Every structure is written in structure tokens, then in C-alpha cells.
Amino acid sequence: MIPMEHLAPVGVFDSGLGGLSVLGEIRRRLPAEDVIYYADSAFCPYGSRSAPEIRARSEAIAGTLIAEGAKLVVVACNTASSVAITHLRERFDVPFVGLEPAVKPAVRMTQTGKIAVLATPRTVSGERLRWLIDEHARDVEVYTVPAPGLAELVEHGTLAGDEVQGMLRPLLEPSLNRGADVIVLGCTHYPFLRGEIERFIGDRATVIDSGEAIARRTHYLLTKMGALRADAEPGHLQFMTSGIPEVVGDIATNLLGESIQPIAVPA
């Protein structure tokens, strides 16, 4: 049975801390909502794991969030959304909001007819991204760029500097040289590197991600469910992790700009 009470929390999860970029957008658009965030840091990154393992982890975490009363679950991870969202919707009765790379808006924005999608290896090789390209980018050249190691920089709190720039150059330069004028950030970790990405790109391309669209979708579904919370007071954030709380908390605090004290909750 779907918990329709408007006071119930929204559940959000990611393989680690990248989903905090989506969480930030949700809290800006829905400030009254209580949110439970689960960072599966002990198993991060998902981008190099097998599909069965990603589905198993996603099911376990979704079950944990729903047991805590979540009225809706946001899968704030492109890889988990690509691999597990259909399975989760079949397994549970609550609504799920999944992520997908912003291919459709990128196609509308491009002036050169060429875009690049920066994502984890698993997302790049997944059927969902291929479907998005076939469905929305038939007349546009799409360069898919697997980026192993980029999410791990964010997980370790490395958001700027020579190490980041050194990793970005071989990933982005080939697409830029071929004329891509829109860069899609196809992993929720990557918006935390946006400053360095835009510094490297300069005025050669525009950078977009999916966070704001996911917040709008969450708002729409909660309104449709009659479960939107409209209190004047800001909602409470509960933070769970499969990782080491002290380590995860320090980096999450830096990413969000507020004090985060996770609790260890194995899923």
C-alpha cells in the first residue's frame, strides 16, 4: 500500500554522495519535505559493478527507505536508474523517480548538431542511454564518453585542482575538437565538478545536468498523489550510509555546505 500521508518523508539514494546534487535541487524546490538520504558508500561506485549486483543493492536500499516510511523514492543515480528502475517499480508499490542523462534538452540546445554525454562506463554501455539517443537524437551526433574514476574524485572530496583537470582533458577534449557544443553530465557526481568542467571548456560548450528536472518531477508526483507537504518550517534531513559515517559525513558536509552527521545503516 502506498503511504499517502503528506507528512511521510521522501527517500533518495545513490551509490554514494553524487546524489547530493539531486538532493540539493529537491530541497530547493520542496523545502518543507522531510528527506531520508541513503549513500551506499561501501559499494561505490556502481558504474563498474555488474547489473545483478546493482539491482540487488538498489532493491535492498529501496526496501530500507520504504521501511522508514518513504512515500516516494528518488533513485539519484544514473547507473542504478538505468539498470534497476524497472525492477524496483515491479518490486515495490511506492512511486519511483529515476534519472536519465539530459539527452533530449541537449538536442534542443545544440547549434552544431553535436553533443557529448559524460557518464560512468555502466551508463554508457546501458540500454537506457542507447534508447534515449535513438529516440531523441536521430539527427544529432552524440559522443558517449565513459569516465571511470571521475565519480571517485567526488567521493574523496577532490573537486578542483590539477588532478581534476588532468582527468578531464582526455575525456572532454576529443568531443570538443569534433564540435560538440553541449556537454551532458550523465552522473550525479559530476555537477560537483561543474566549476572545473566549465573552466576547462571555457566558451566552447554549454554544460547541463538532470537535477532540476528530477526535482520538478518529484514535485509533480507528490502533488498528483496528494502527498505534498506545504509546511512553513523547513523539512528535516536524515542521512544514512553503508560506509564509515565519520568519513562520509565530513565529505557530505563539504559538498552540501551544512553539517551532516550520517548514521550507519546496512542495507
GUGU-231480 format. One record per residue (C-alpha): residue number from 0; residue in one letter; x, y, z. Coordinates in Angstrom, 2 decimals, always signed. Example, Ala and Ser with C-alpha at 12.3 -4.5 7.8 and 13.67 -1.06 7.14 Angstrom:
GUGU-231480
[site 0, A, [+12.30, -4.50, +7.80]]
[site 1, S, [+13.67, -1.06, +7.14]]
END
This chain:
GUGU-231480
[site 0, M, [+0.00, +0.00, +0.00]]
[site 1, I, [+1.38, +3.43, -0.94]]
[site 2, P, [+1.87, +5.68, +2.10]]
[site 3, M, [-0.09, +8.76, +1.02]]
[site 4, E, [+0.26, +10.81, +4.22]]
[site 5, H, [+1.79, +14.16, +3.36]]
[site 6, L, [+3.97, +14.02, +6.47]]
[site 7, A, [+5.84, +10.93, +5.26]]
[site 8, P, [+9.42, +11.52, +4.05]]
[site 9, V, [+10.83, +11.39, +0.54]]
[site 10, G, [+13.53, +8.73, +0.09]]
[site 11, V, [+16.62, +9.45, -2.00]]
[site 12, F, [+19.55, +7.14, -2.68]]
[site 13, D, [+22.75, +6.96, -4.65]]
[site 14, S, [+25.81, +4.73, -4.84]]
[site 15, G, [+27.49, +7.39, -2.73]]
[site 16, L, [+27.46, +11.16, -2.43]]
[site 17, G, [+26.78, +12.19, -6.02]]
[site 18, G, [+23.04, +12.11, -5.38]]
[site 19, L, [+23.50, +15.07, -3.06]]
[site 20, S, [+23.46, +17.22, -6.19]]
[site 21, V, [+19.90, +15.98, -6.81]]
[site 22, L, [+19.04, +16.26, -3.11]]
[site 23, G, [+20.02, +19.92, -3.22]]
[site 24, E, [+17.62, +20.58, -6.10]]
[site 25, I, [+14.80, +18.70, -4.35]]
[site 26, R, [+15.27, +20.66, -1.13]]
[site 27, R, [+15.30, +23.96, -3.02]]
[site 28, R, [+12.05, +23.12, -4.81]]
[site 29, L, [+10.39, +21.26, -1.93]]
[site 30, P, [+11.82, +22.86, +1.22]]
[site 31, A, [+9.08, +21.57, +3.54]]
[site 32, E, [+9.64, +17.89, +2.72]]
[site 33, D, [+11.41, +15.59, +5.15]]
[site 34, V, [+14.04, +13.60, +3.26]]
[site 35, I, [+15.88, +10.38, +4.04]]
[site 36, Y, [+19.09, +10.07, +2.02]]
[site 37, Y, [+20.99, +6.80, +1.72]]
[site 38, A, [+24.60, +6.84, +0.50]]
[site 39, D, [+25.74, +3.34, -0.43]]
[site 40, S, [+29.35, +4.39, +0.04]]
[site 41, A, [+30.60, +0.92, +0.94]]
[site 42, F, [+29.66, -0.21, -2.59]]
[site 43, C, [+30.54, +2.95, -4.52]]
[site 44, P, [+30.98, +3.28, -7.45]]
[site 45, Y, [+28.13, +1.41, -9.13]]
[site 46, G, [+29.49, +2.29, -12.57]]
[site 47, S, [+31.95, -0.60, -12.58]]
[site 48, R, [+29.69, -3.20, -10.91]]
[site 49, S, [+27.59, -5.90, -12.56]]
[site 50, A, [+23.92, -5.38, -13.36]]
[site 51, P, [+22.73, -8.11, -10.92]]
[site 52, E, [+24.73, -6.53, -8.09]]
[site 53, I, [+23.36, -3.06, -8.84]]
[site 54, R, [+19.80, -4.40, -8.86]]
[site 55, A, [+20.36, -6.24, -5.58]]
[site 56, R, [+21.83, -3.17, -3.88]]
[site 57, S, [+19.07, -0.91, -5.23]]
[site 58, E, [+16.36, -3.28, -4.01]]
[site 59, A, [+17.92, -3.54, -0.56]]
[site 60, I, [+18.25, +0.22, -0.18]]
[site 61, A, [+14.80, +0.97, -1.54]]
[site 62, G, [+13.40, -1.56, +0.92]]
[site 63, T, [+15.21, +0.19, +3.76]]
[site 64, L, [+13.84, +3.61, +2.76]]
[site 65, I, [+10.31, +2.28, +2.37]]
[site 66, A, [+10.53, +0.55, +5.76]]
[site 67, E, [+11.35, +4.01, +7.15]]
[site 68, G, [+8.08, +5.28, +5.67]]
[site 69, A, [+9.19, +6.85, +2.37]]
[site 70, K, [+6.16, +7.88, +0.29]]
[site 71, L, [+8.26, +8.17, -2.88]]
[site 72, V, [+11.83, +7.14, -3.73]]
[site 73, V, [+14.19, +9.09, -5.96]]
[site 74, V, [+16.91, +6.93, -7.48]]
[site 75, A, [+19.51, +9.72, -7.59]]
[site 76, C, [+21.97, +7.65, -9.58]]
[site 77, N, [+22.06, +7.38, -13.36]]
[site 78, T, [+23.62, +3.91, -13.25]]
[site 79, A, [+21.09, +2.48, -10.79]]
[site 80, S, [+18.23, +4.11, -12.71]]
[site 81, S, [+19.43, +2.62, -15.96]]
[site 82, V, [+19.91, -0.87, -14.55]]
[site 83, A, [+17.36, -1.21, -11.73]]
[site 84, I, [+14.44, +1.21, -12.04]]
[site 85, T, [+12.13, -1.24, -13.85]]
[site 86, H, [+12.92, -3.93, -11.28]]
[site 87, L, [+12.20, -1.55, -8.39]]
[site 88, R, [+8.84, -0.49, -9.84]]
[site 89, E, [+7.86, -4.14, -10.18]]
[site 90, R, [+9.06, -4.99, -6.68]]
[site 91, F, [+7.55, -2.12, -4.64]]
[site 92, D, [+4.27, -0.22, -4.58]]
[site 93, V, [+5.59, +3.30, -3.98]]
[site 94, P, [+6.38, +5.63, -6.90]]
[site 95, F, [+10.00, +5.83, -8.08]]
[site 96, V, [+11.64, +8.77, -9.82]]
[site 97, G, [+14.65, +7.74, -11.89]]
[site 98, L, [+17.41, +9.70, -13.56]]
[site 99, E, [+18.45, +9.69, -17.16]]
[site 100, P, [+21.07, +11.77, -18.97]]
[site 101, A, [+19.64, +15.02, -20.32]]
[site 102, V, [+19.91, +14.00, -23.97]]
[site 103, K, [+16.56, +15.46, -25.03]]
[site 104, P, [+17.22, +19.03, -23.78]]
[site 105, A, [+20.79, +18.84, -25.12]]
[site 106, V, [+19.44, +18.08, -28.59]]
[site 107, R, [+17.21, +21.15, -28.36]]
[site 108, M, [+20.16, +23.32, -27.30]]
[site 109, T, [+22.89, +22.29, -29.76]]
[site 110, Q, [+23.80, +24.64, -32.58]]
[site 111, T, [+26.42, +22.40, -34.16]]
[site 112, G, [+24.34, +19.21, -34.18]]
[site 113, K, [+26.89, +17.51, -31.93]]
[site 114, I, [+26.64, +16.75, -28.20]]
[site 115, A, [+28.66, +14.70, -25.71]]
[site 116, V, [+27.39, +12.61, -22.80]]
[site 117, L, [+29.85, +12.15, -19.93]]
[site 118, A, [+28.84, +9.17, -17.79]]
[site 119, T, [+30.00, +6.08, -15.95]]
[site 120, P, [+31.04, +3.06, -18.03]]
[site 121, R, [+27.90, +1.18, -16.96]]
[site 122, T, [+25.58, +4.02, -18.02]]
[site 123, V, [+27.40, +4.46, -21.33]]
[site 124, S, [+27.02, +0.76, -22.15]]
[site 125, G, [+23.42, +0.56, -20.89]]
[site 126, E, [+20.30, +0.14, -22.99]]
[site 127, R, [+18.61, +3.22, -21.50]]
[site 128, L, [+21.16, +5.67, -22.87]]
[site 129, R, [+21.08, +3.96, -26.24]]
[site 130, W, [+17.27, +4.25, -26.27]]
[site 131, L, [+17.44, +7.95, -25.37]]
[site 132, I, [+19.84, +8.59, -28.22]]
[site 133, D, [+17.76, +6.60, -30.71]]
[site 134, E, [+14.55, +8.27, -29.56]]
[site 135, H, [+15.65, +11.91, -29.25]]
[site 136, A, [+18.90, +12.35, -31.15]]
[site 137, R, [+18.38, +10.76, -34.53]]
[site 138, D, [+19.53, +13.88, -36.35]]
[site 139, V, [+22.30, +14.75, -33.88]]
[site 140, E, [+25.75, +13.24, -33.48]]
[site 141, V, [+26.20, +12.01, -29.91]]
[site 142, Y, [+29.60, +11.25, -28.43]]
[site 143, T, [+29.29, +8.98, -25.40]]
[site 144, V, [+32.24, +9.35, -23.04]]
[site 145, P, [+32.82, +6.72, -20.32]]
[site 146, A, [+34.58, +8.36, -17.38]]
[site 147, P, [+35.97, +5.79, -14.96]]
[site 148, G, [+37.42, +7.41, -11.85]]
[site 149, L, [+35.59, +10.73, -12.09]]
[site 150, A, [+32.90, +9.86, -9.53]]
[site 151, E, [+35.60, +8.62, -7.16]]
[site 152, L, [+37.15, +12.09, -7.11]]
[site 153, V, [+33.92, +13.47, -5.67]]
[site 154, E, [+33.63, +10.60, -3.19]]
[site 155, H, [+37.07, +11.53, -1.86]]
[site 156, G, [+36.21, +15.22, -1.74]]
[site 157, T, [+38.51, +16.22, -4.61]]
[site 158, L, [+36.53, +18.85, -6.50]]
[site 159, A, [+39.19, +21.10, -8.01]]
[site 160, G, [+42.85, +21.31, -8.93]]
[site 161, D, [+45.39, +19.70, -11.20]]
[site 162, E, [+44.18, +16.14, -10.58]]
[site 163, V, [+40.68, +17.01, -11.74]]
[site 164, Q, [+41.89, +18.98, -14.75]]
[site 165, G, [+44.27, +16.18, -15.69]]
[site 166, M, [+41.41, +13.70, -15.75]]
[site 167, L, [+39.01, +15.99, -17.61]]
[site 168, R, [+41.31, +16.81, -20.52]]
[site 169, P, [+41.43, +13.36, -22.21]]
[site 170, L, [+37.72, +12.85, -21.52]]
[site 171, L, [+36.42, +16.12, -22.97]]
[site 172, E, [+38.99, +17.35, -25.48]]
[site 173, P, [+38.16, +14.82, -28.26]]
[site 174, S, [+34.44, +15.70, -28.24]]
[site 175, L, [+35.14, +19.42, -28.12]]
[site 176, N, [+37.59, +19.12, -31.00]]
[site 177, R, [+34.89, +17.38, -33.04]]
[site 178, G, [+32.48, +20.25, -32.46]]
[site 179, A, [+30.30, +19.17, -29.51]]
[site 180, D, [+28.73, +22.34, -28.08]]
[site 181, V, [+26.65, +20.76, -25.29]]
[site 182, I, [+28.14, +18.52, -22.59]]
[site 183, V, [+25.64, +16.37, -20.70]]
[site 184, L, [+26.66, +15.39, -17.17]]
[site 185, G, [+25.31, +11.84, -17.05]]
[site 186, C, [+26.25, +11.05, -13.44]]
[site 187, T, [+25.01, +12.82, -10.32]]
[site 188, H, [+28.56, +13.14, -9.02]]
[site 189, Y, [+29.63, +15.31, -11.91]]
[site 190, P, [+27.73, +18.53, -11.02]]
[site 191, F, [+30.10, +18.85, -8.07]]
[site 192, L, [+32.89, +19.10, -10.64]]
[site 193, R, [+30.95, +21.56, -12.79]]
[site 194, G, [+33.17, +24.51, -11.90]]
[site 195, E, [+36.28, +22.68, -13.11]]
[site 196, I, [+34.48, +21.29, -16.16]]
[site 197, E, [+33.32, +24.76, -17.20]]
[site 198, R, [+36.78, +26.18, -16.50]]
[site 199, F, [+38.28, +23.61, -18.86]]
[site 200, I, [+35.61, +24.03, -21.55]]
[site 201, G, [+35.51, +27.82, -21.46]]
[site 202, D, [+33.09, +29.19, -24.05]]
[site 203, R, [+33.34, +26.16, -26.34]]
[site 204, A, [+30.25, +24.37, -24.96]]
[site 205, T, [+27.33, +24.52, -22.54]]
[site 206, V, [+27.09, +22.11, -19.60]]
[site 207, I, [+23.75, +20.65, -18.45]]
[site 208, D, [+22.56, +18.02, -15.95]]
[site 209, S, [+19.28, +16.44, -14.81]]
[site 210, G, [+18.97, +17.60, -11.19]]
[site 211, E, [+16.42, +20.35, -11.65]]
[site 212, A, [+14.23, +18.18, -13.90]]
[site 213, I, [+14.20, +15.43, -11.26]]
[site 214, A, [+13.11, +17.94, -8.61]]
[site 215, R, [+10.27, +19.10, -10.87]]
[site 216, R, [+9.20, +15.51, -11.47]]
[site 217, T, [+9.22, +14.78, -7.75]]
[site 218, H, [+7.11, +17.88, -7.12]]
[site 219, Y, [+4.64, +16.85, -9.82]]
[site 220, L, [+4.22, +13.30, -8.49]]
[site 221, L, [+3.80, +14.38, -4.87]]
[site 222, T, [+1.15, +16.89, -5.95]]
[site 223, K, [-0.63, +14.24, -8.03]]
[site 224, M, [-0.53, +11.83, -5.06]]
[site 225, G, [-1.96, +14.45, -2.72]]
[site 226, A, [+1.16, +13.92, -0.62]]
[site 227, L, [+2.89, +17.29, -1.00]]
[site 228, R, [+3.96, +18.83, +2.28]]
[site 229, A, [+3.39, +22.57, +2.48]]
[site 230, D, [+4.57, +23.44, +6.00]]
[site 231, A, [+6.22, +26.78, +6.64]]
[site 232, E, [+9.09, +25.15, +8.51]]
[site 233, P, [+11.94, +23.54, +6.55]]
[site 234, G, [+11.95, +19.76, +6.38]]
[site 235, H, [+14.36, +17.52, +8.24]]
[site 236, L, [+17.18, +15.61, +6.55]]
[site 237, Q, [+18.03, +12.13, +7.81]]
[site 238, F, [+21.27, +10.72, +6.40]]
[site 239, M, [+22.08, +7.01, +6.24]]
[site 240, T, [+25.14, +5.28, +4.81]]
[site 241, S, [+26.63, +1.84, +4.37]]
[site 242, G, [+30.05, +3.47, +4.65]]
[site 243, I, [+32.02, +4.90, +7.56]]
[site 244, P, [+29.80, +7.67, +9.00]]
[site 245, E, [+32.64, +9.96, +10.07]]
[site 246, V, [+34.32, +9.85, +6.65]]
[site 247, V, [+31.08, +10.15, +4.69]]
[site 248, G, [+29.86, +12.93, +6.98]]
[site 249, D, [+32.95, +15.08, +6.51]]
[site 250, I, [+32.76, +14.94, +2.72]]
[site 251, A, [+28.96, +15.35, +2.63]]
[site 252, T, [+29.29, +18.41, +4.87]]
[site 253, N, [+31.73, +19.92, +2.39]]
[site 254, L, [+29.52, +19.12, -0.60]]
[site 255, L, [+26.27, +20.42, +0.89]]
[site 256, G, [+27.71, +23.30, +2.90]]
[site 257, E, [+25.91, +22.24, +6.08]]
[site 258, S, [+26.72, +19.93, +8.97]]
[site 259, I, [+25.88, +16.30, +8.09]]
[site 260, Q, [+26.02, +13.53, +10.67]]
[site 261, P, [+25.23, +10.20, +8.97]]
[site 262, I, [+24.19, +7.06, +10.78]]
[site 263, A, [+25.45, +3.64, +9.71]]
[site 264, V, [+22.56, +1.57, +8.36]]
[site 265, P, [+23.49, -1.63, +6.49]]
[site 266, A, [+21.08, -2.38, +3.67]]
END
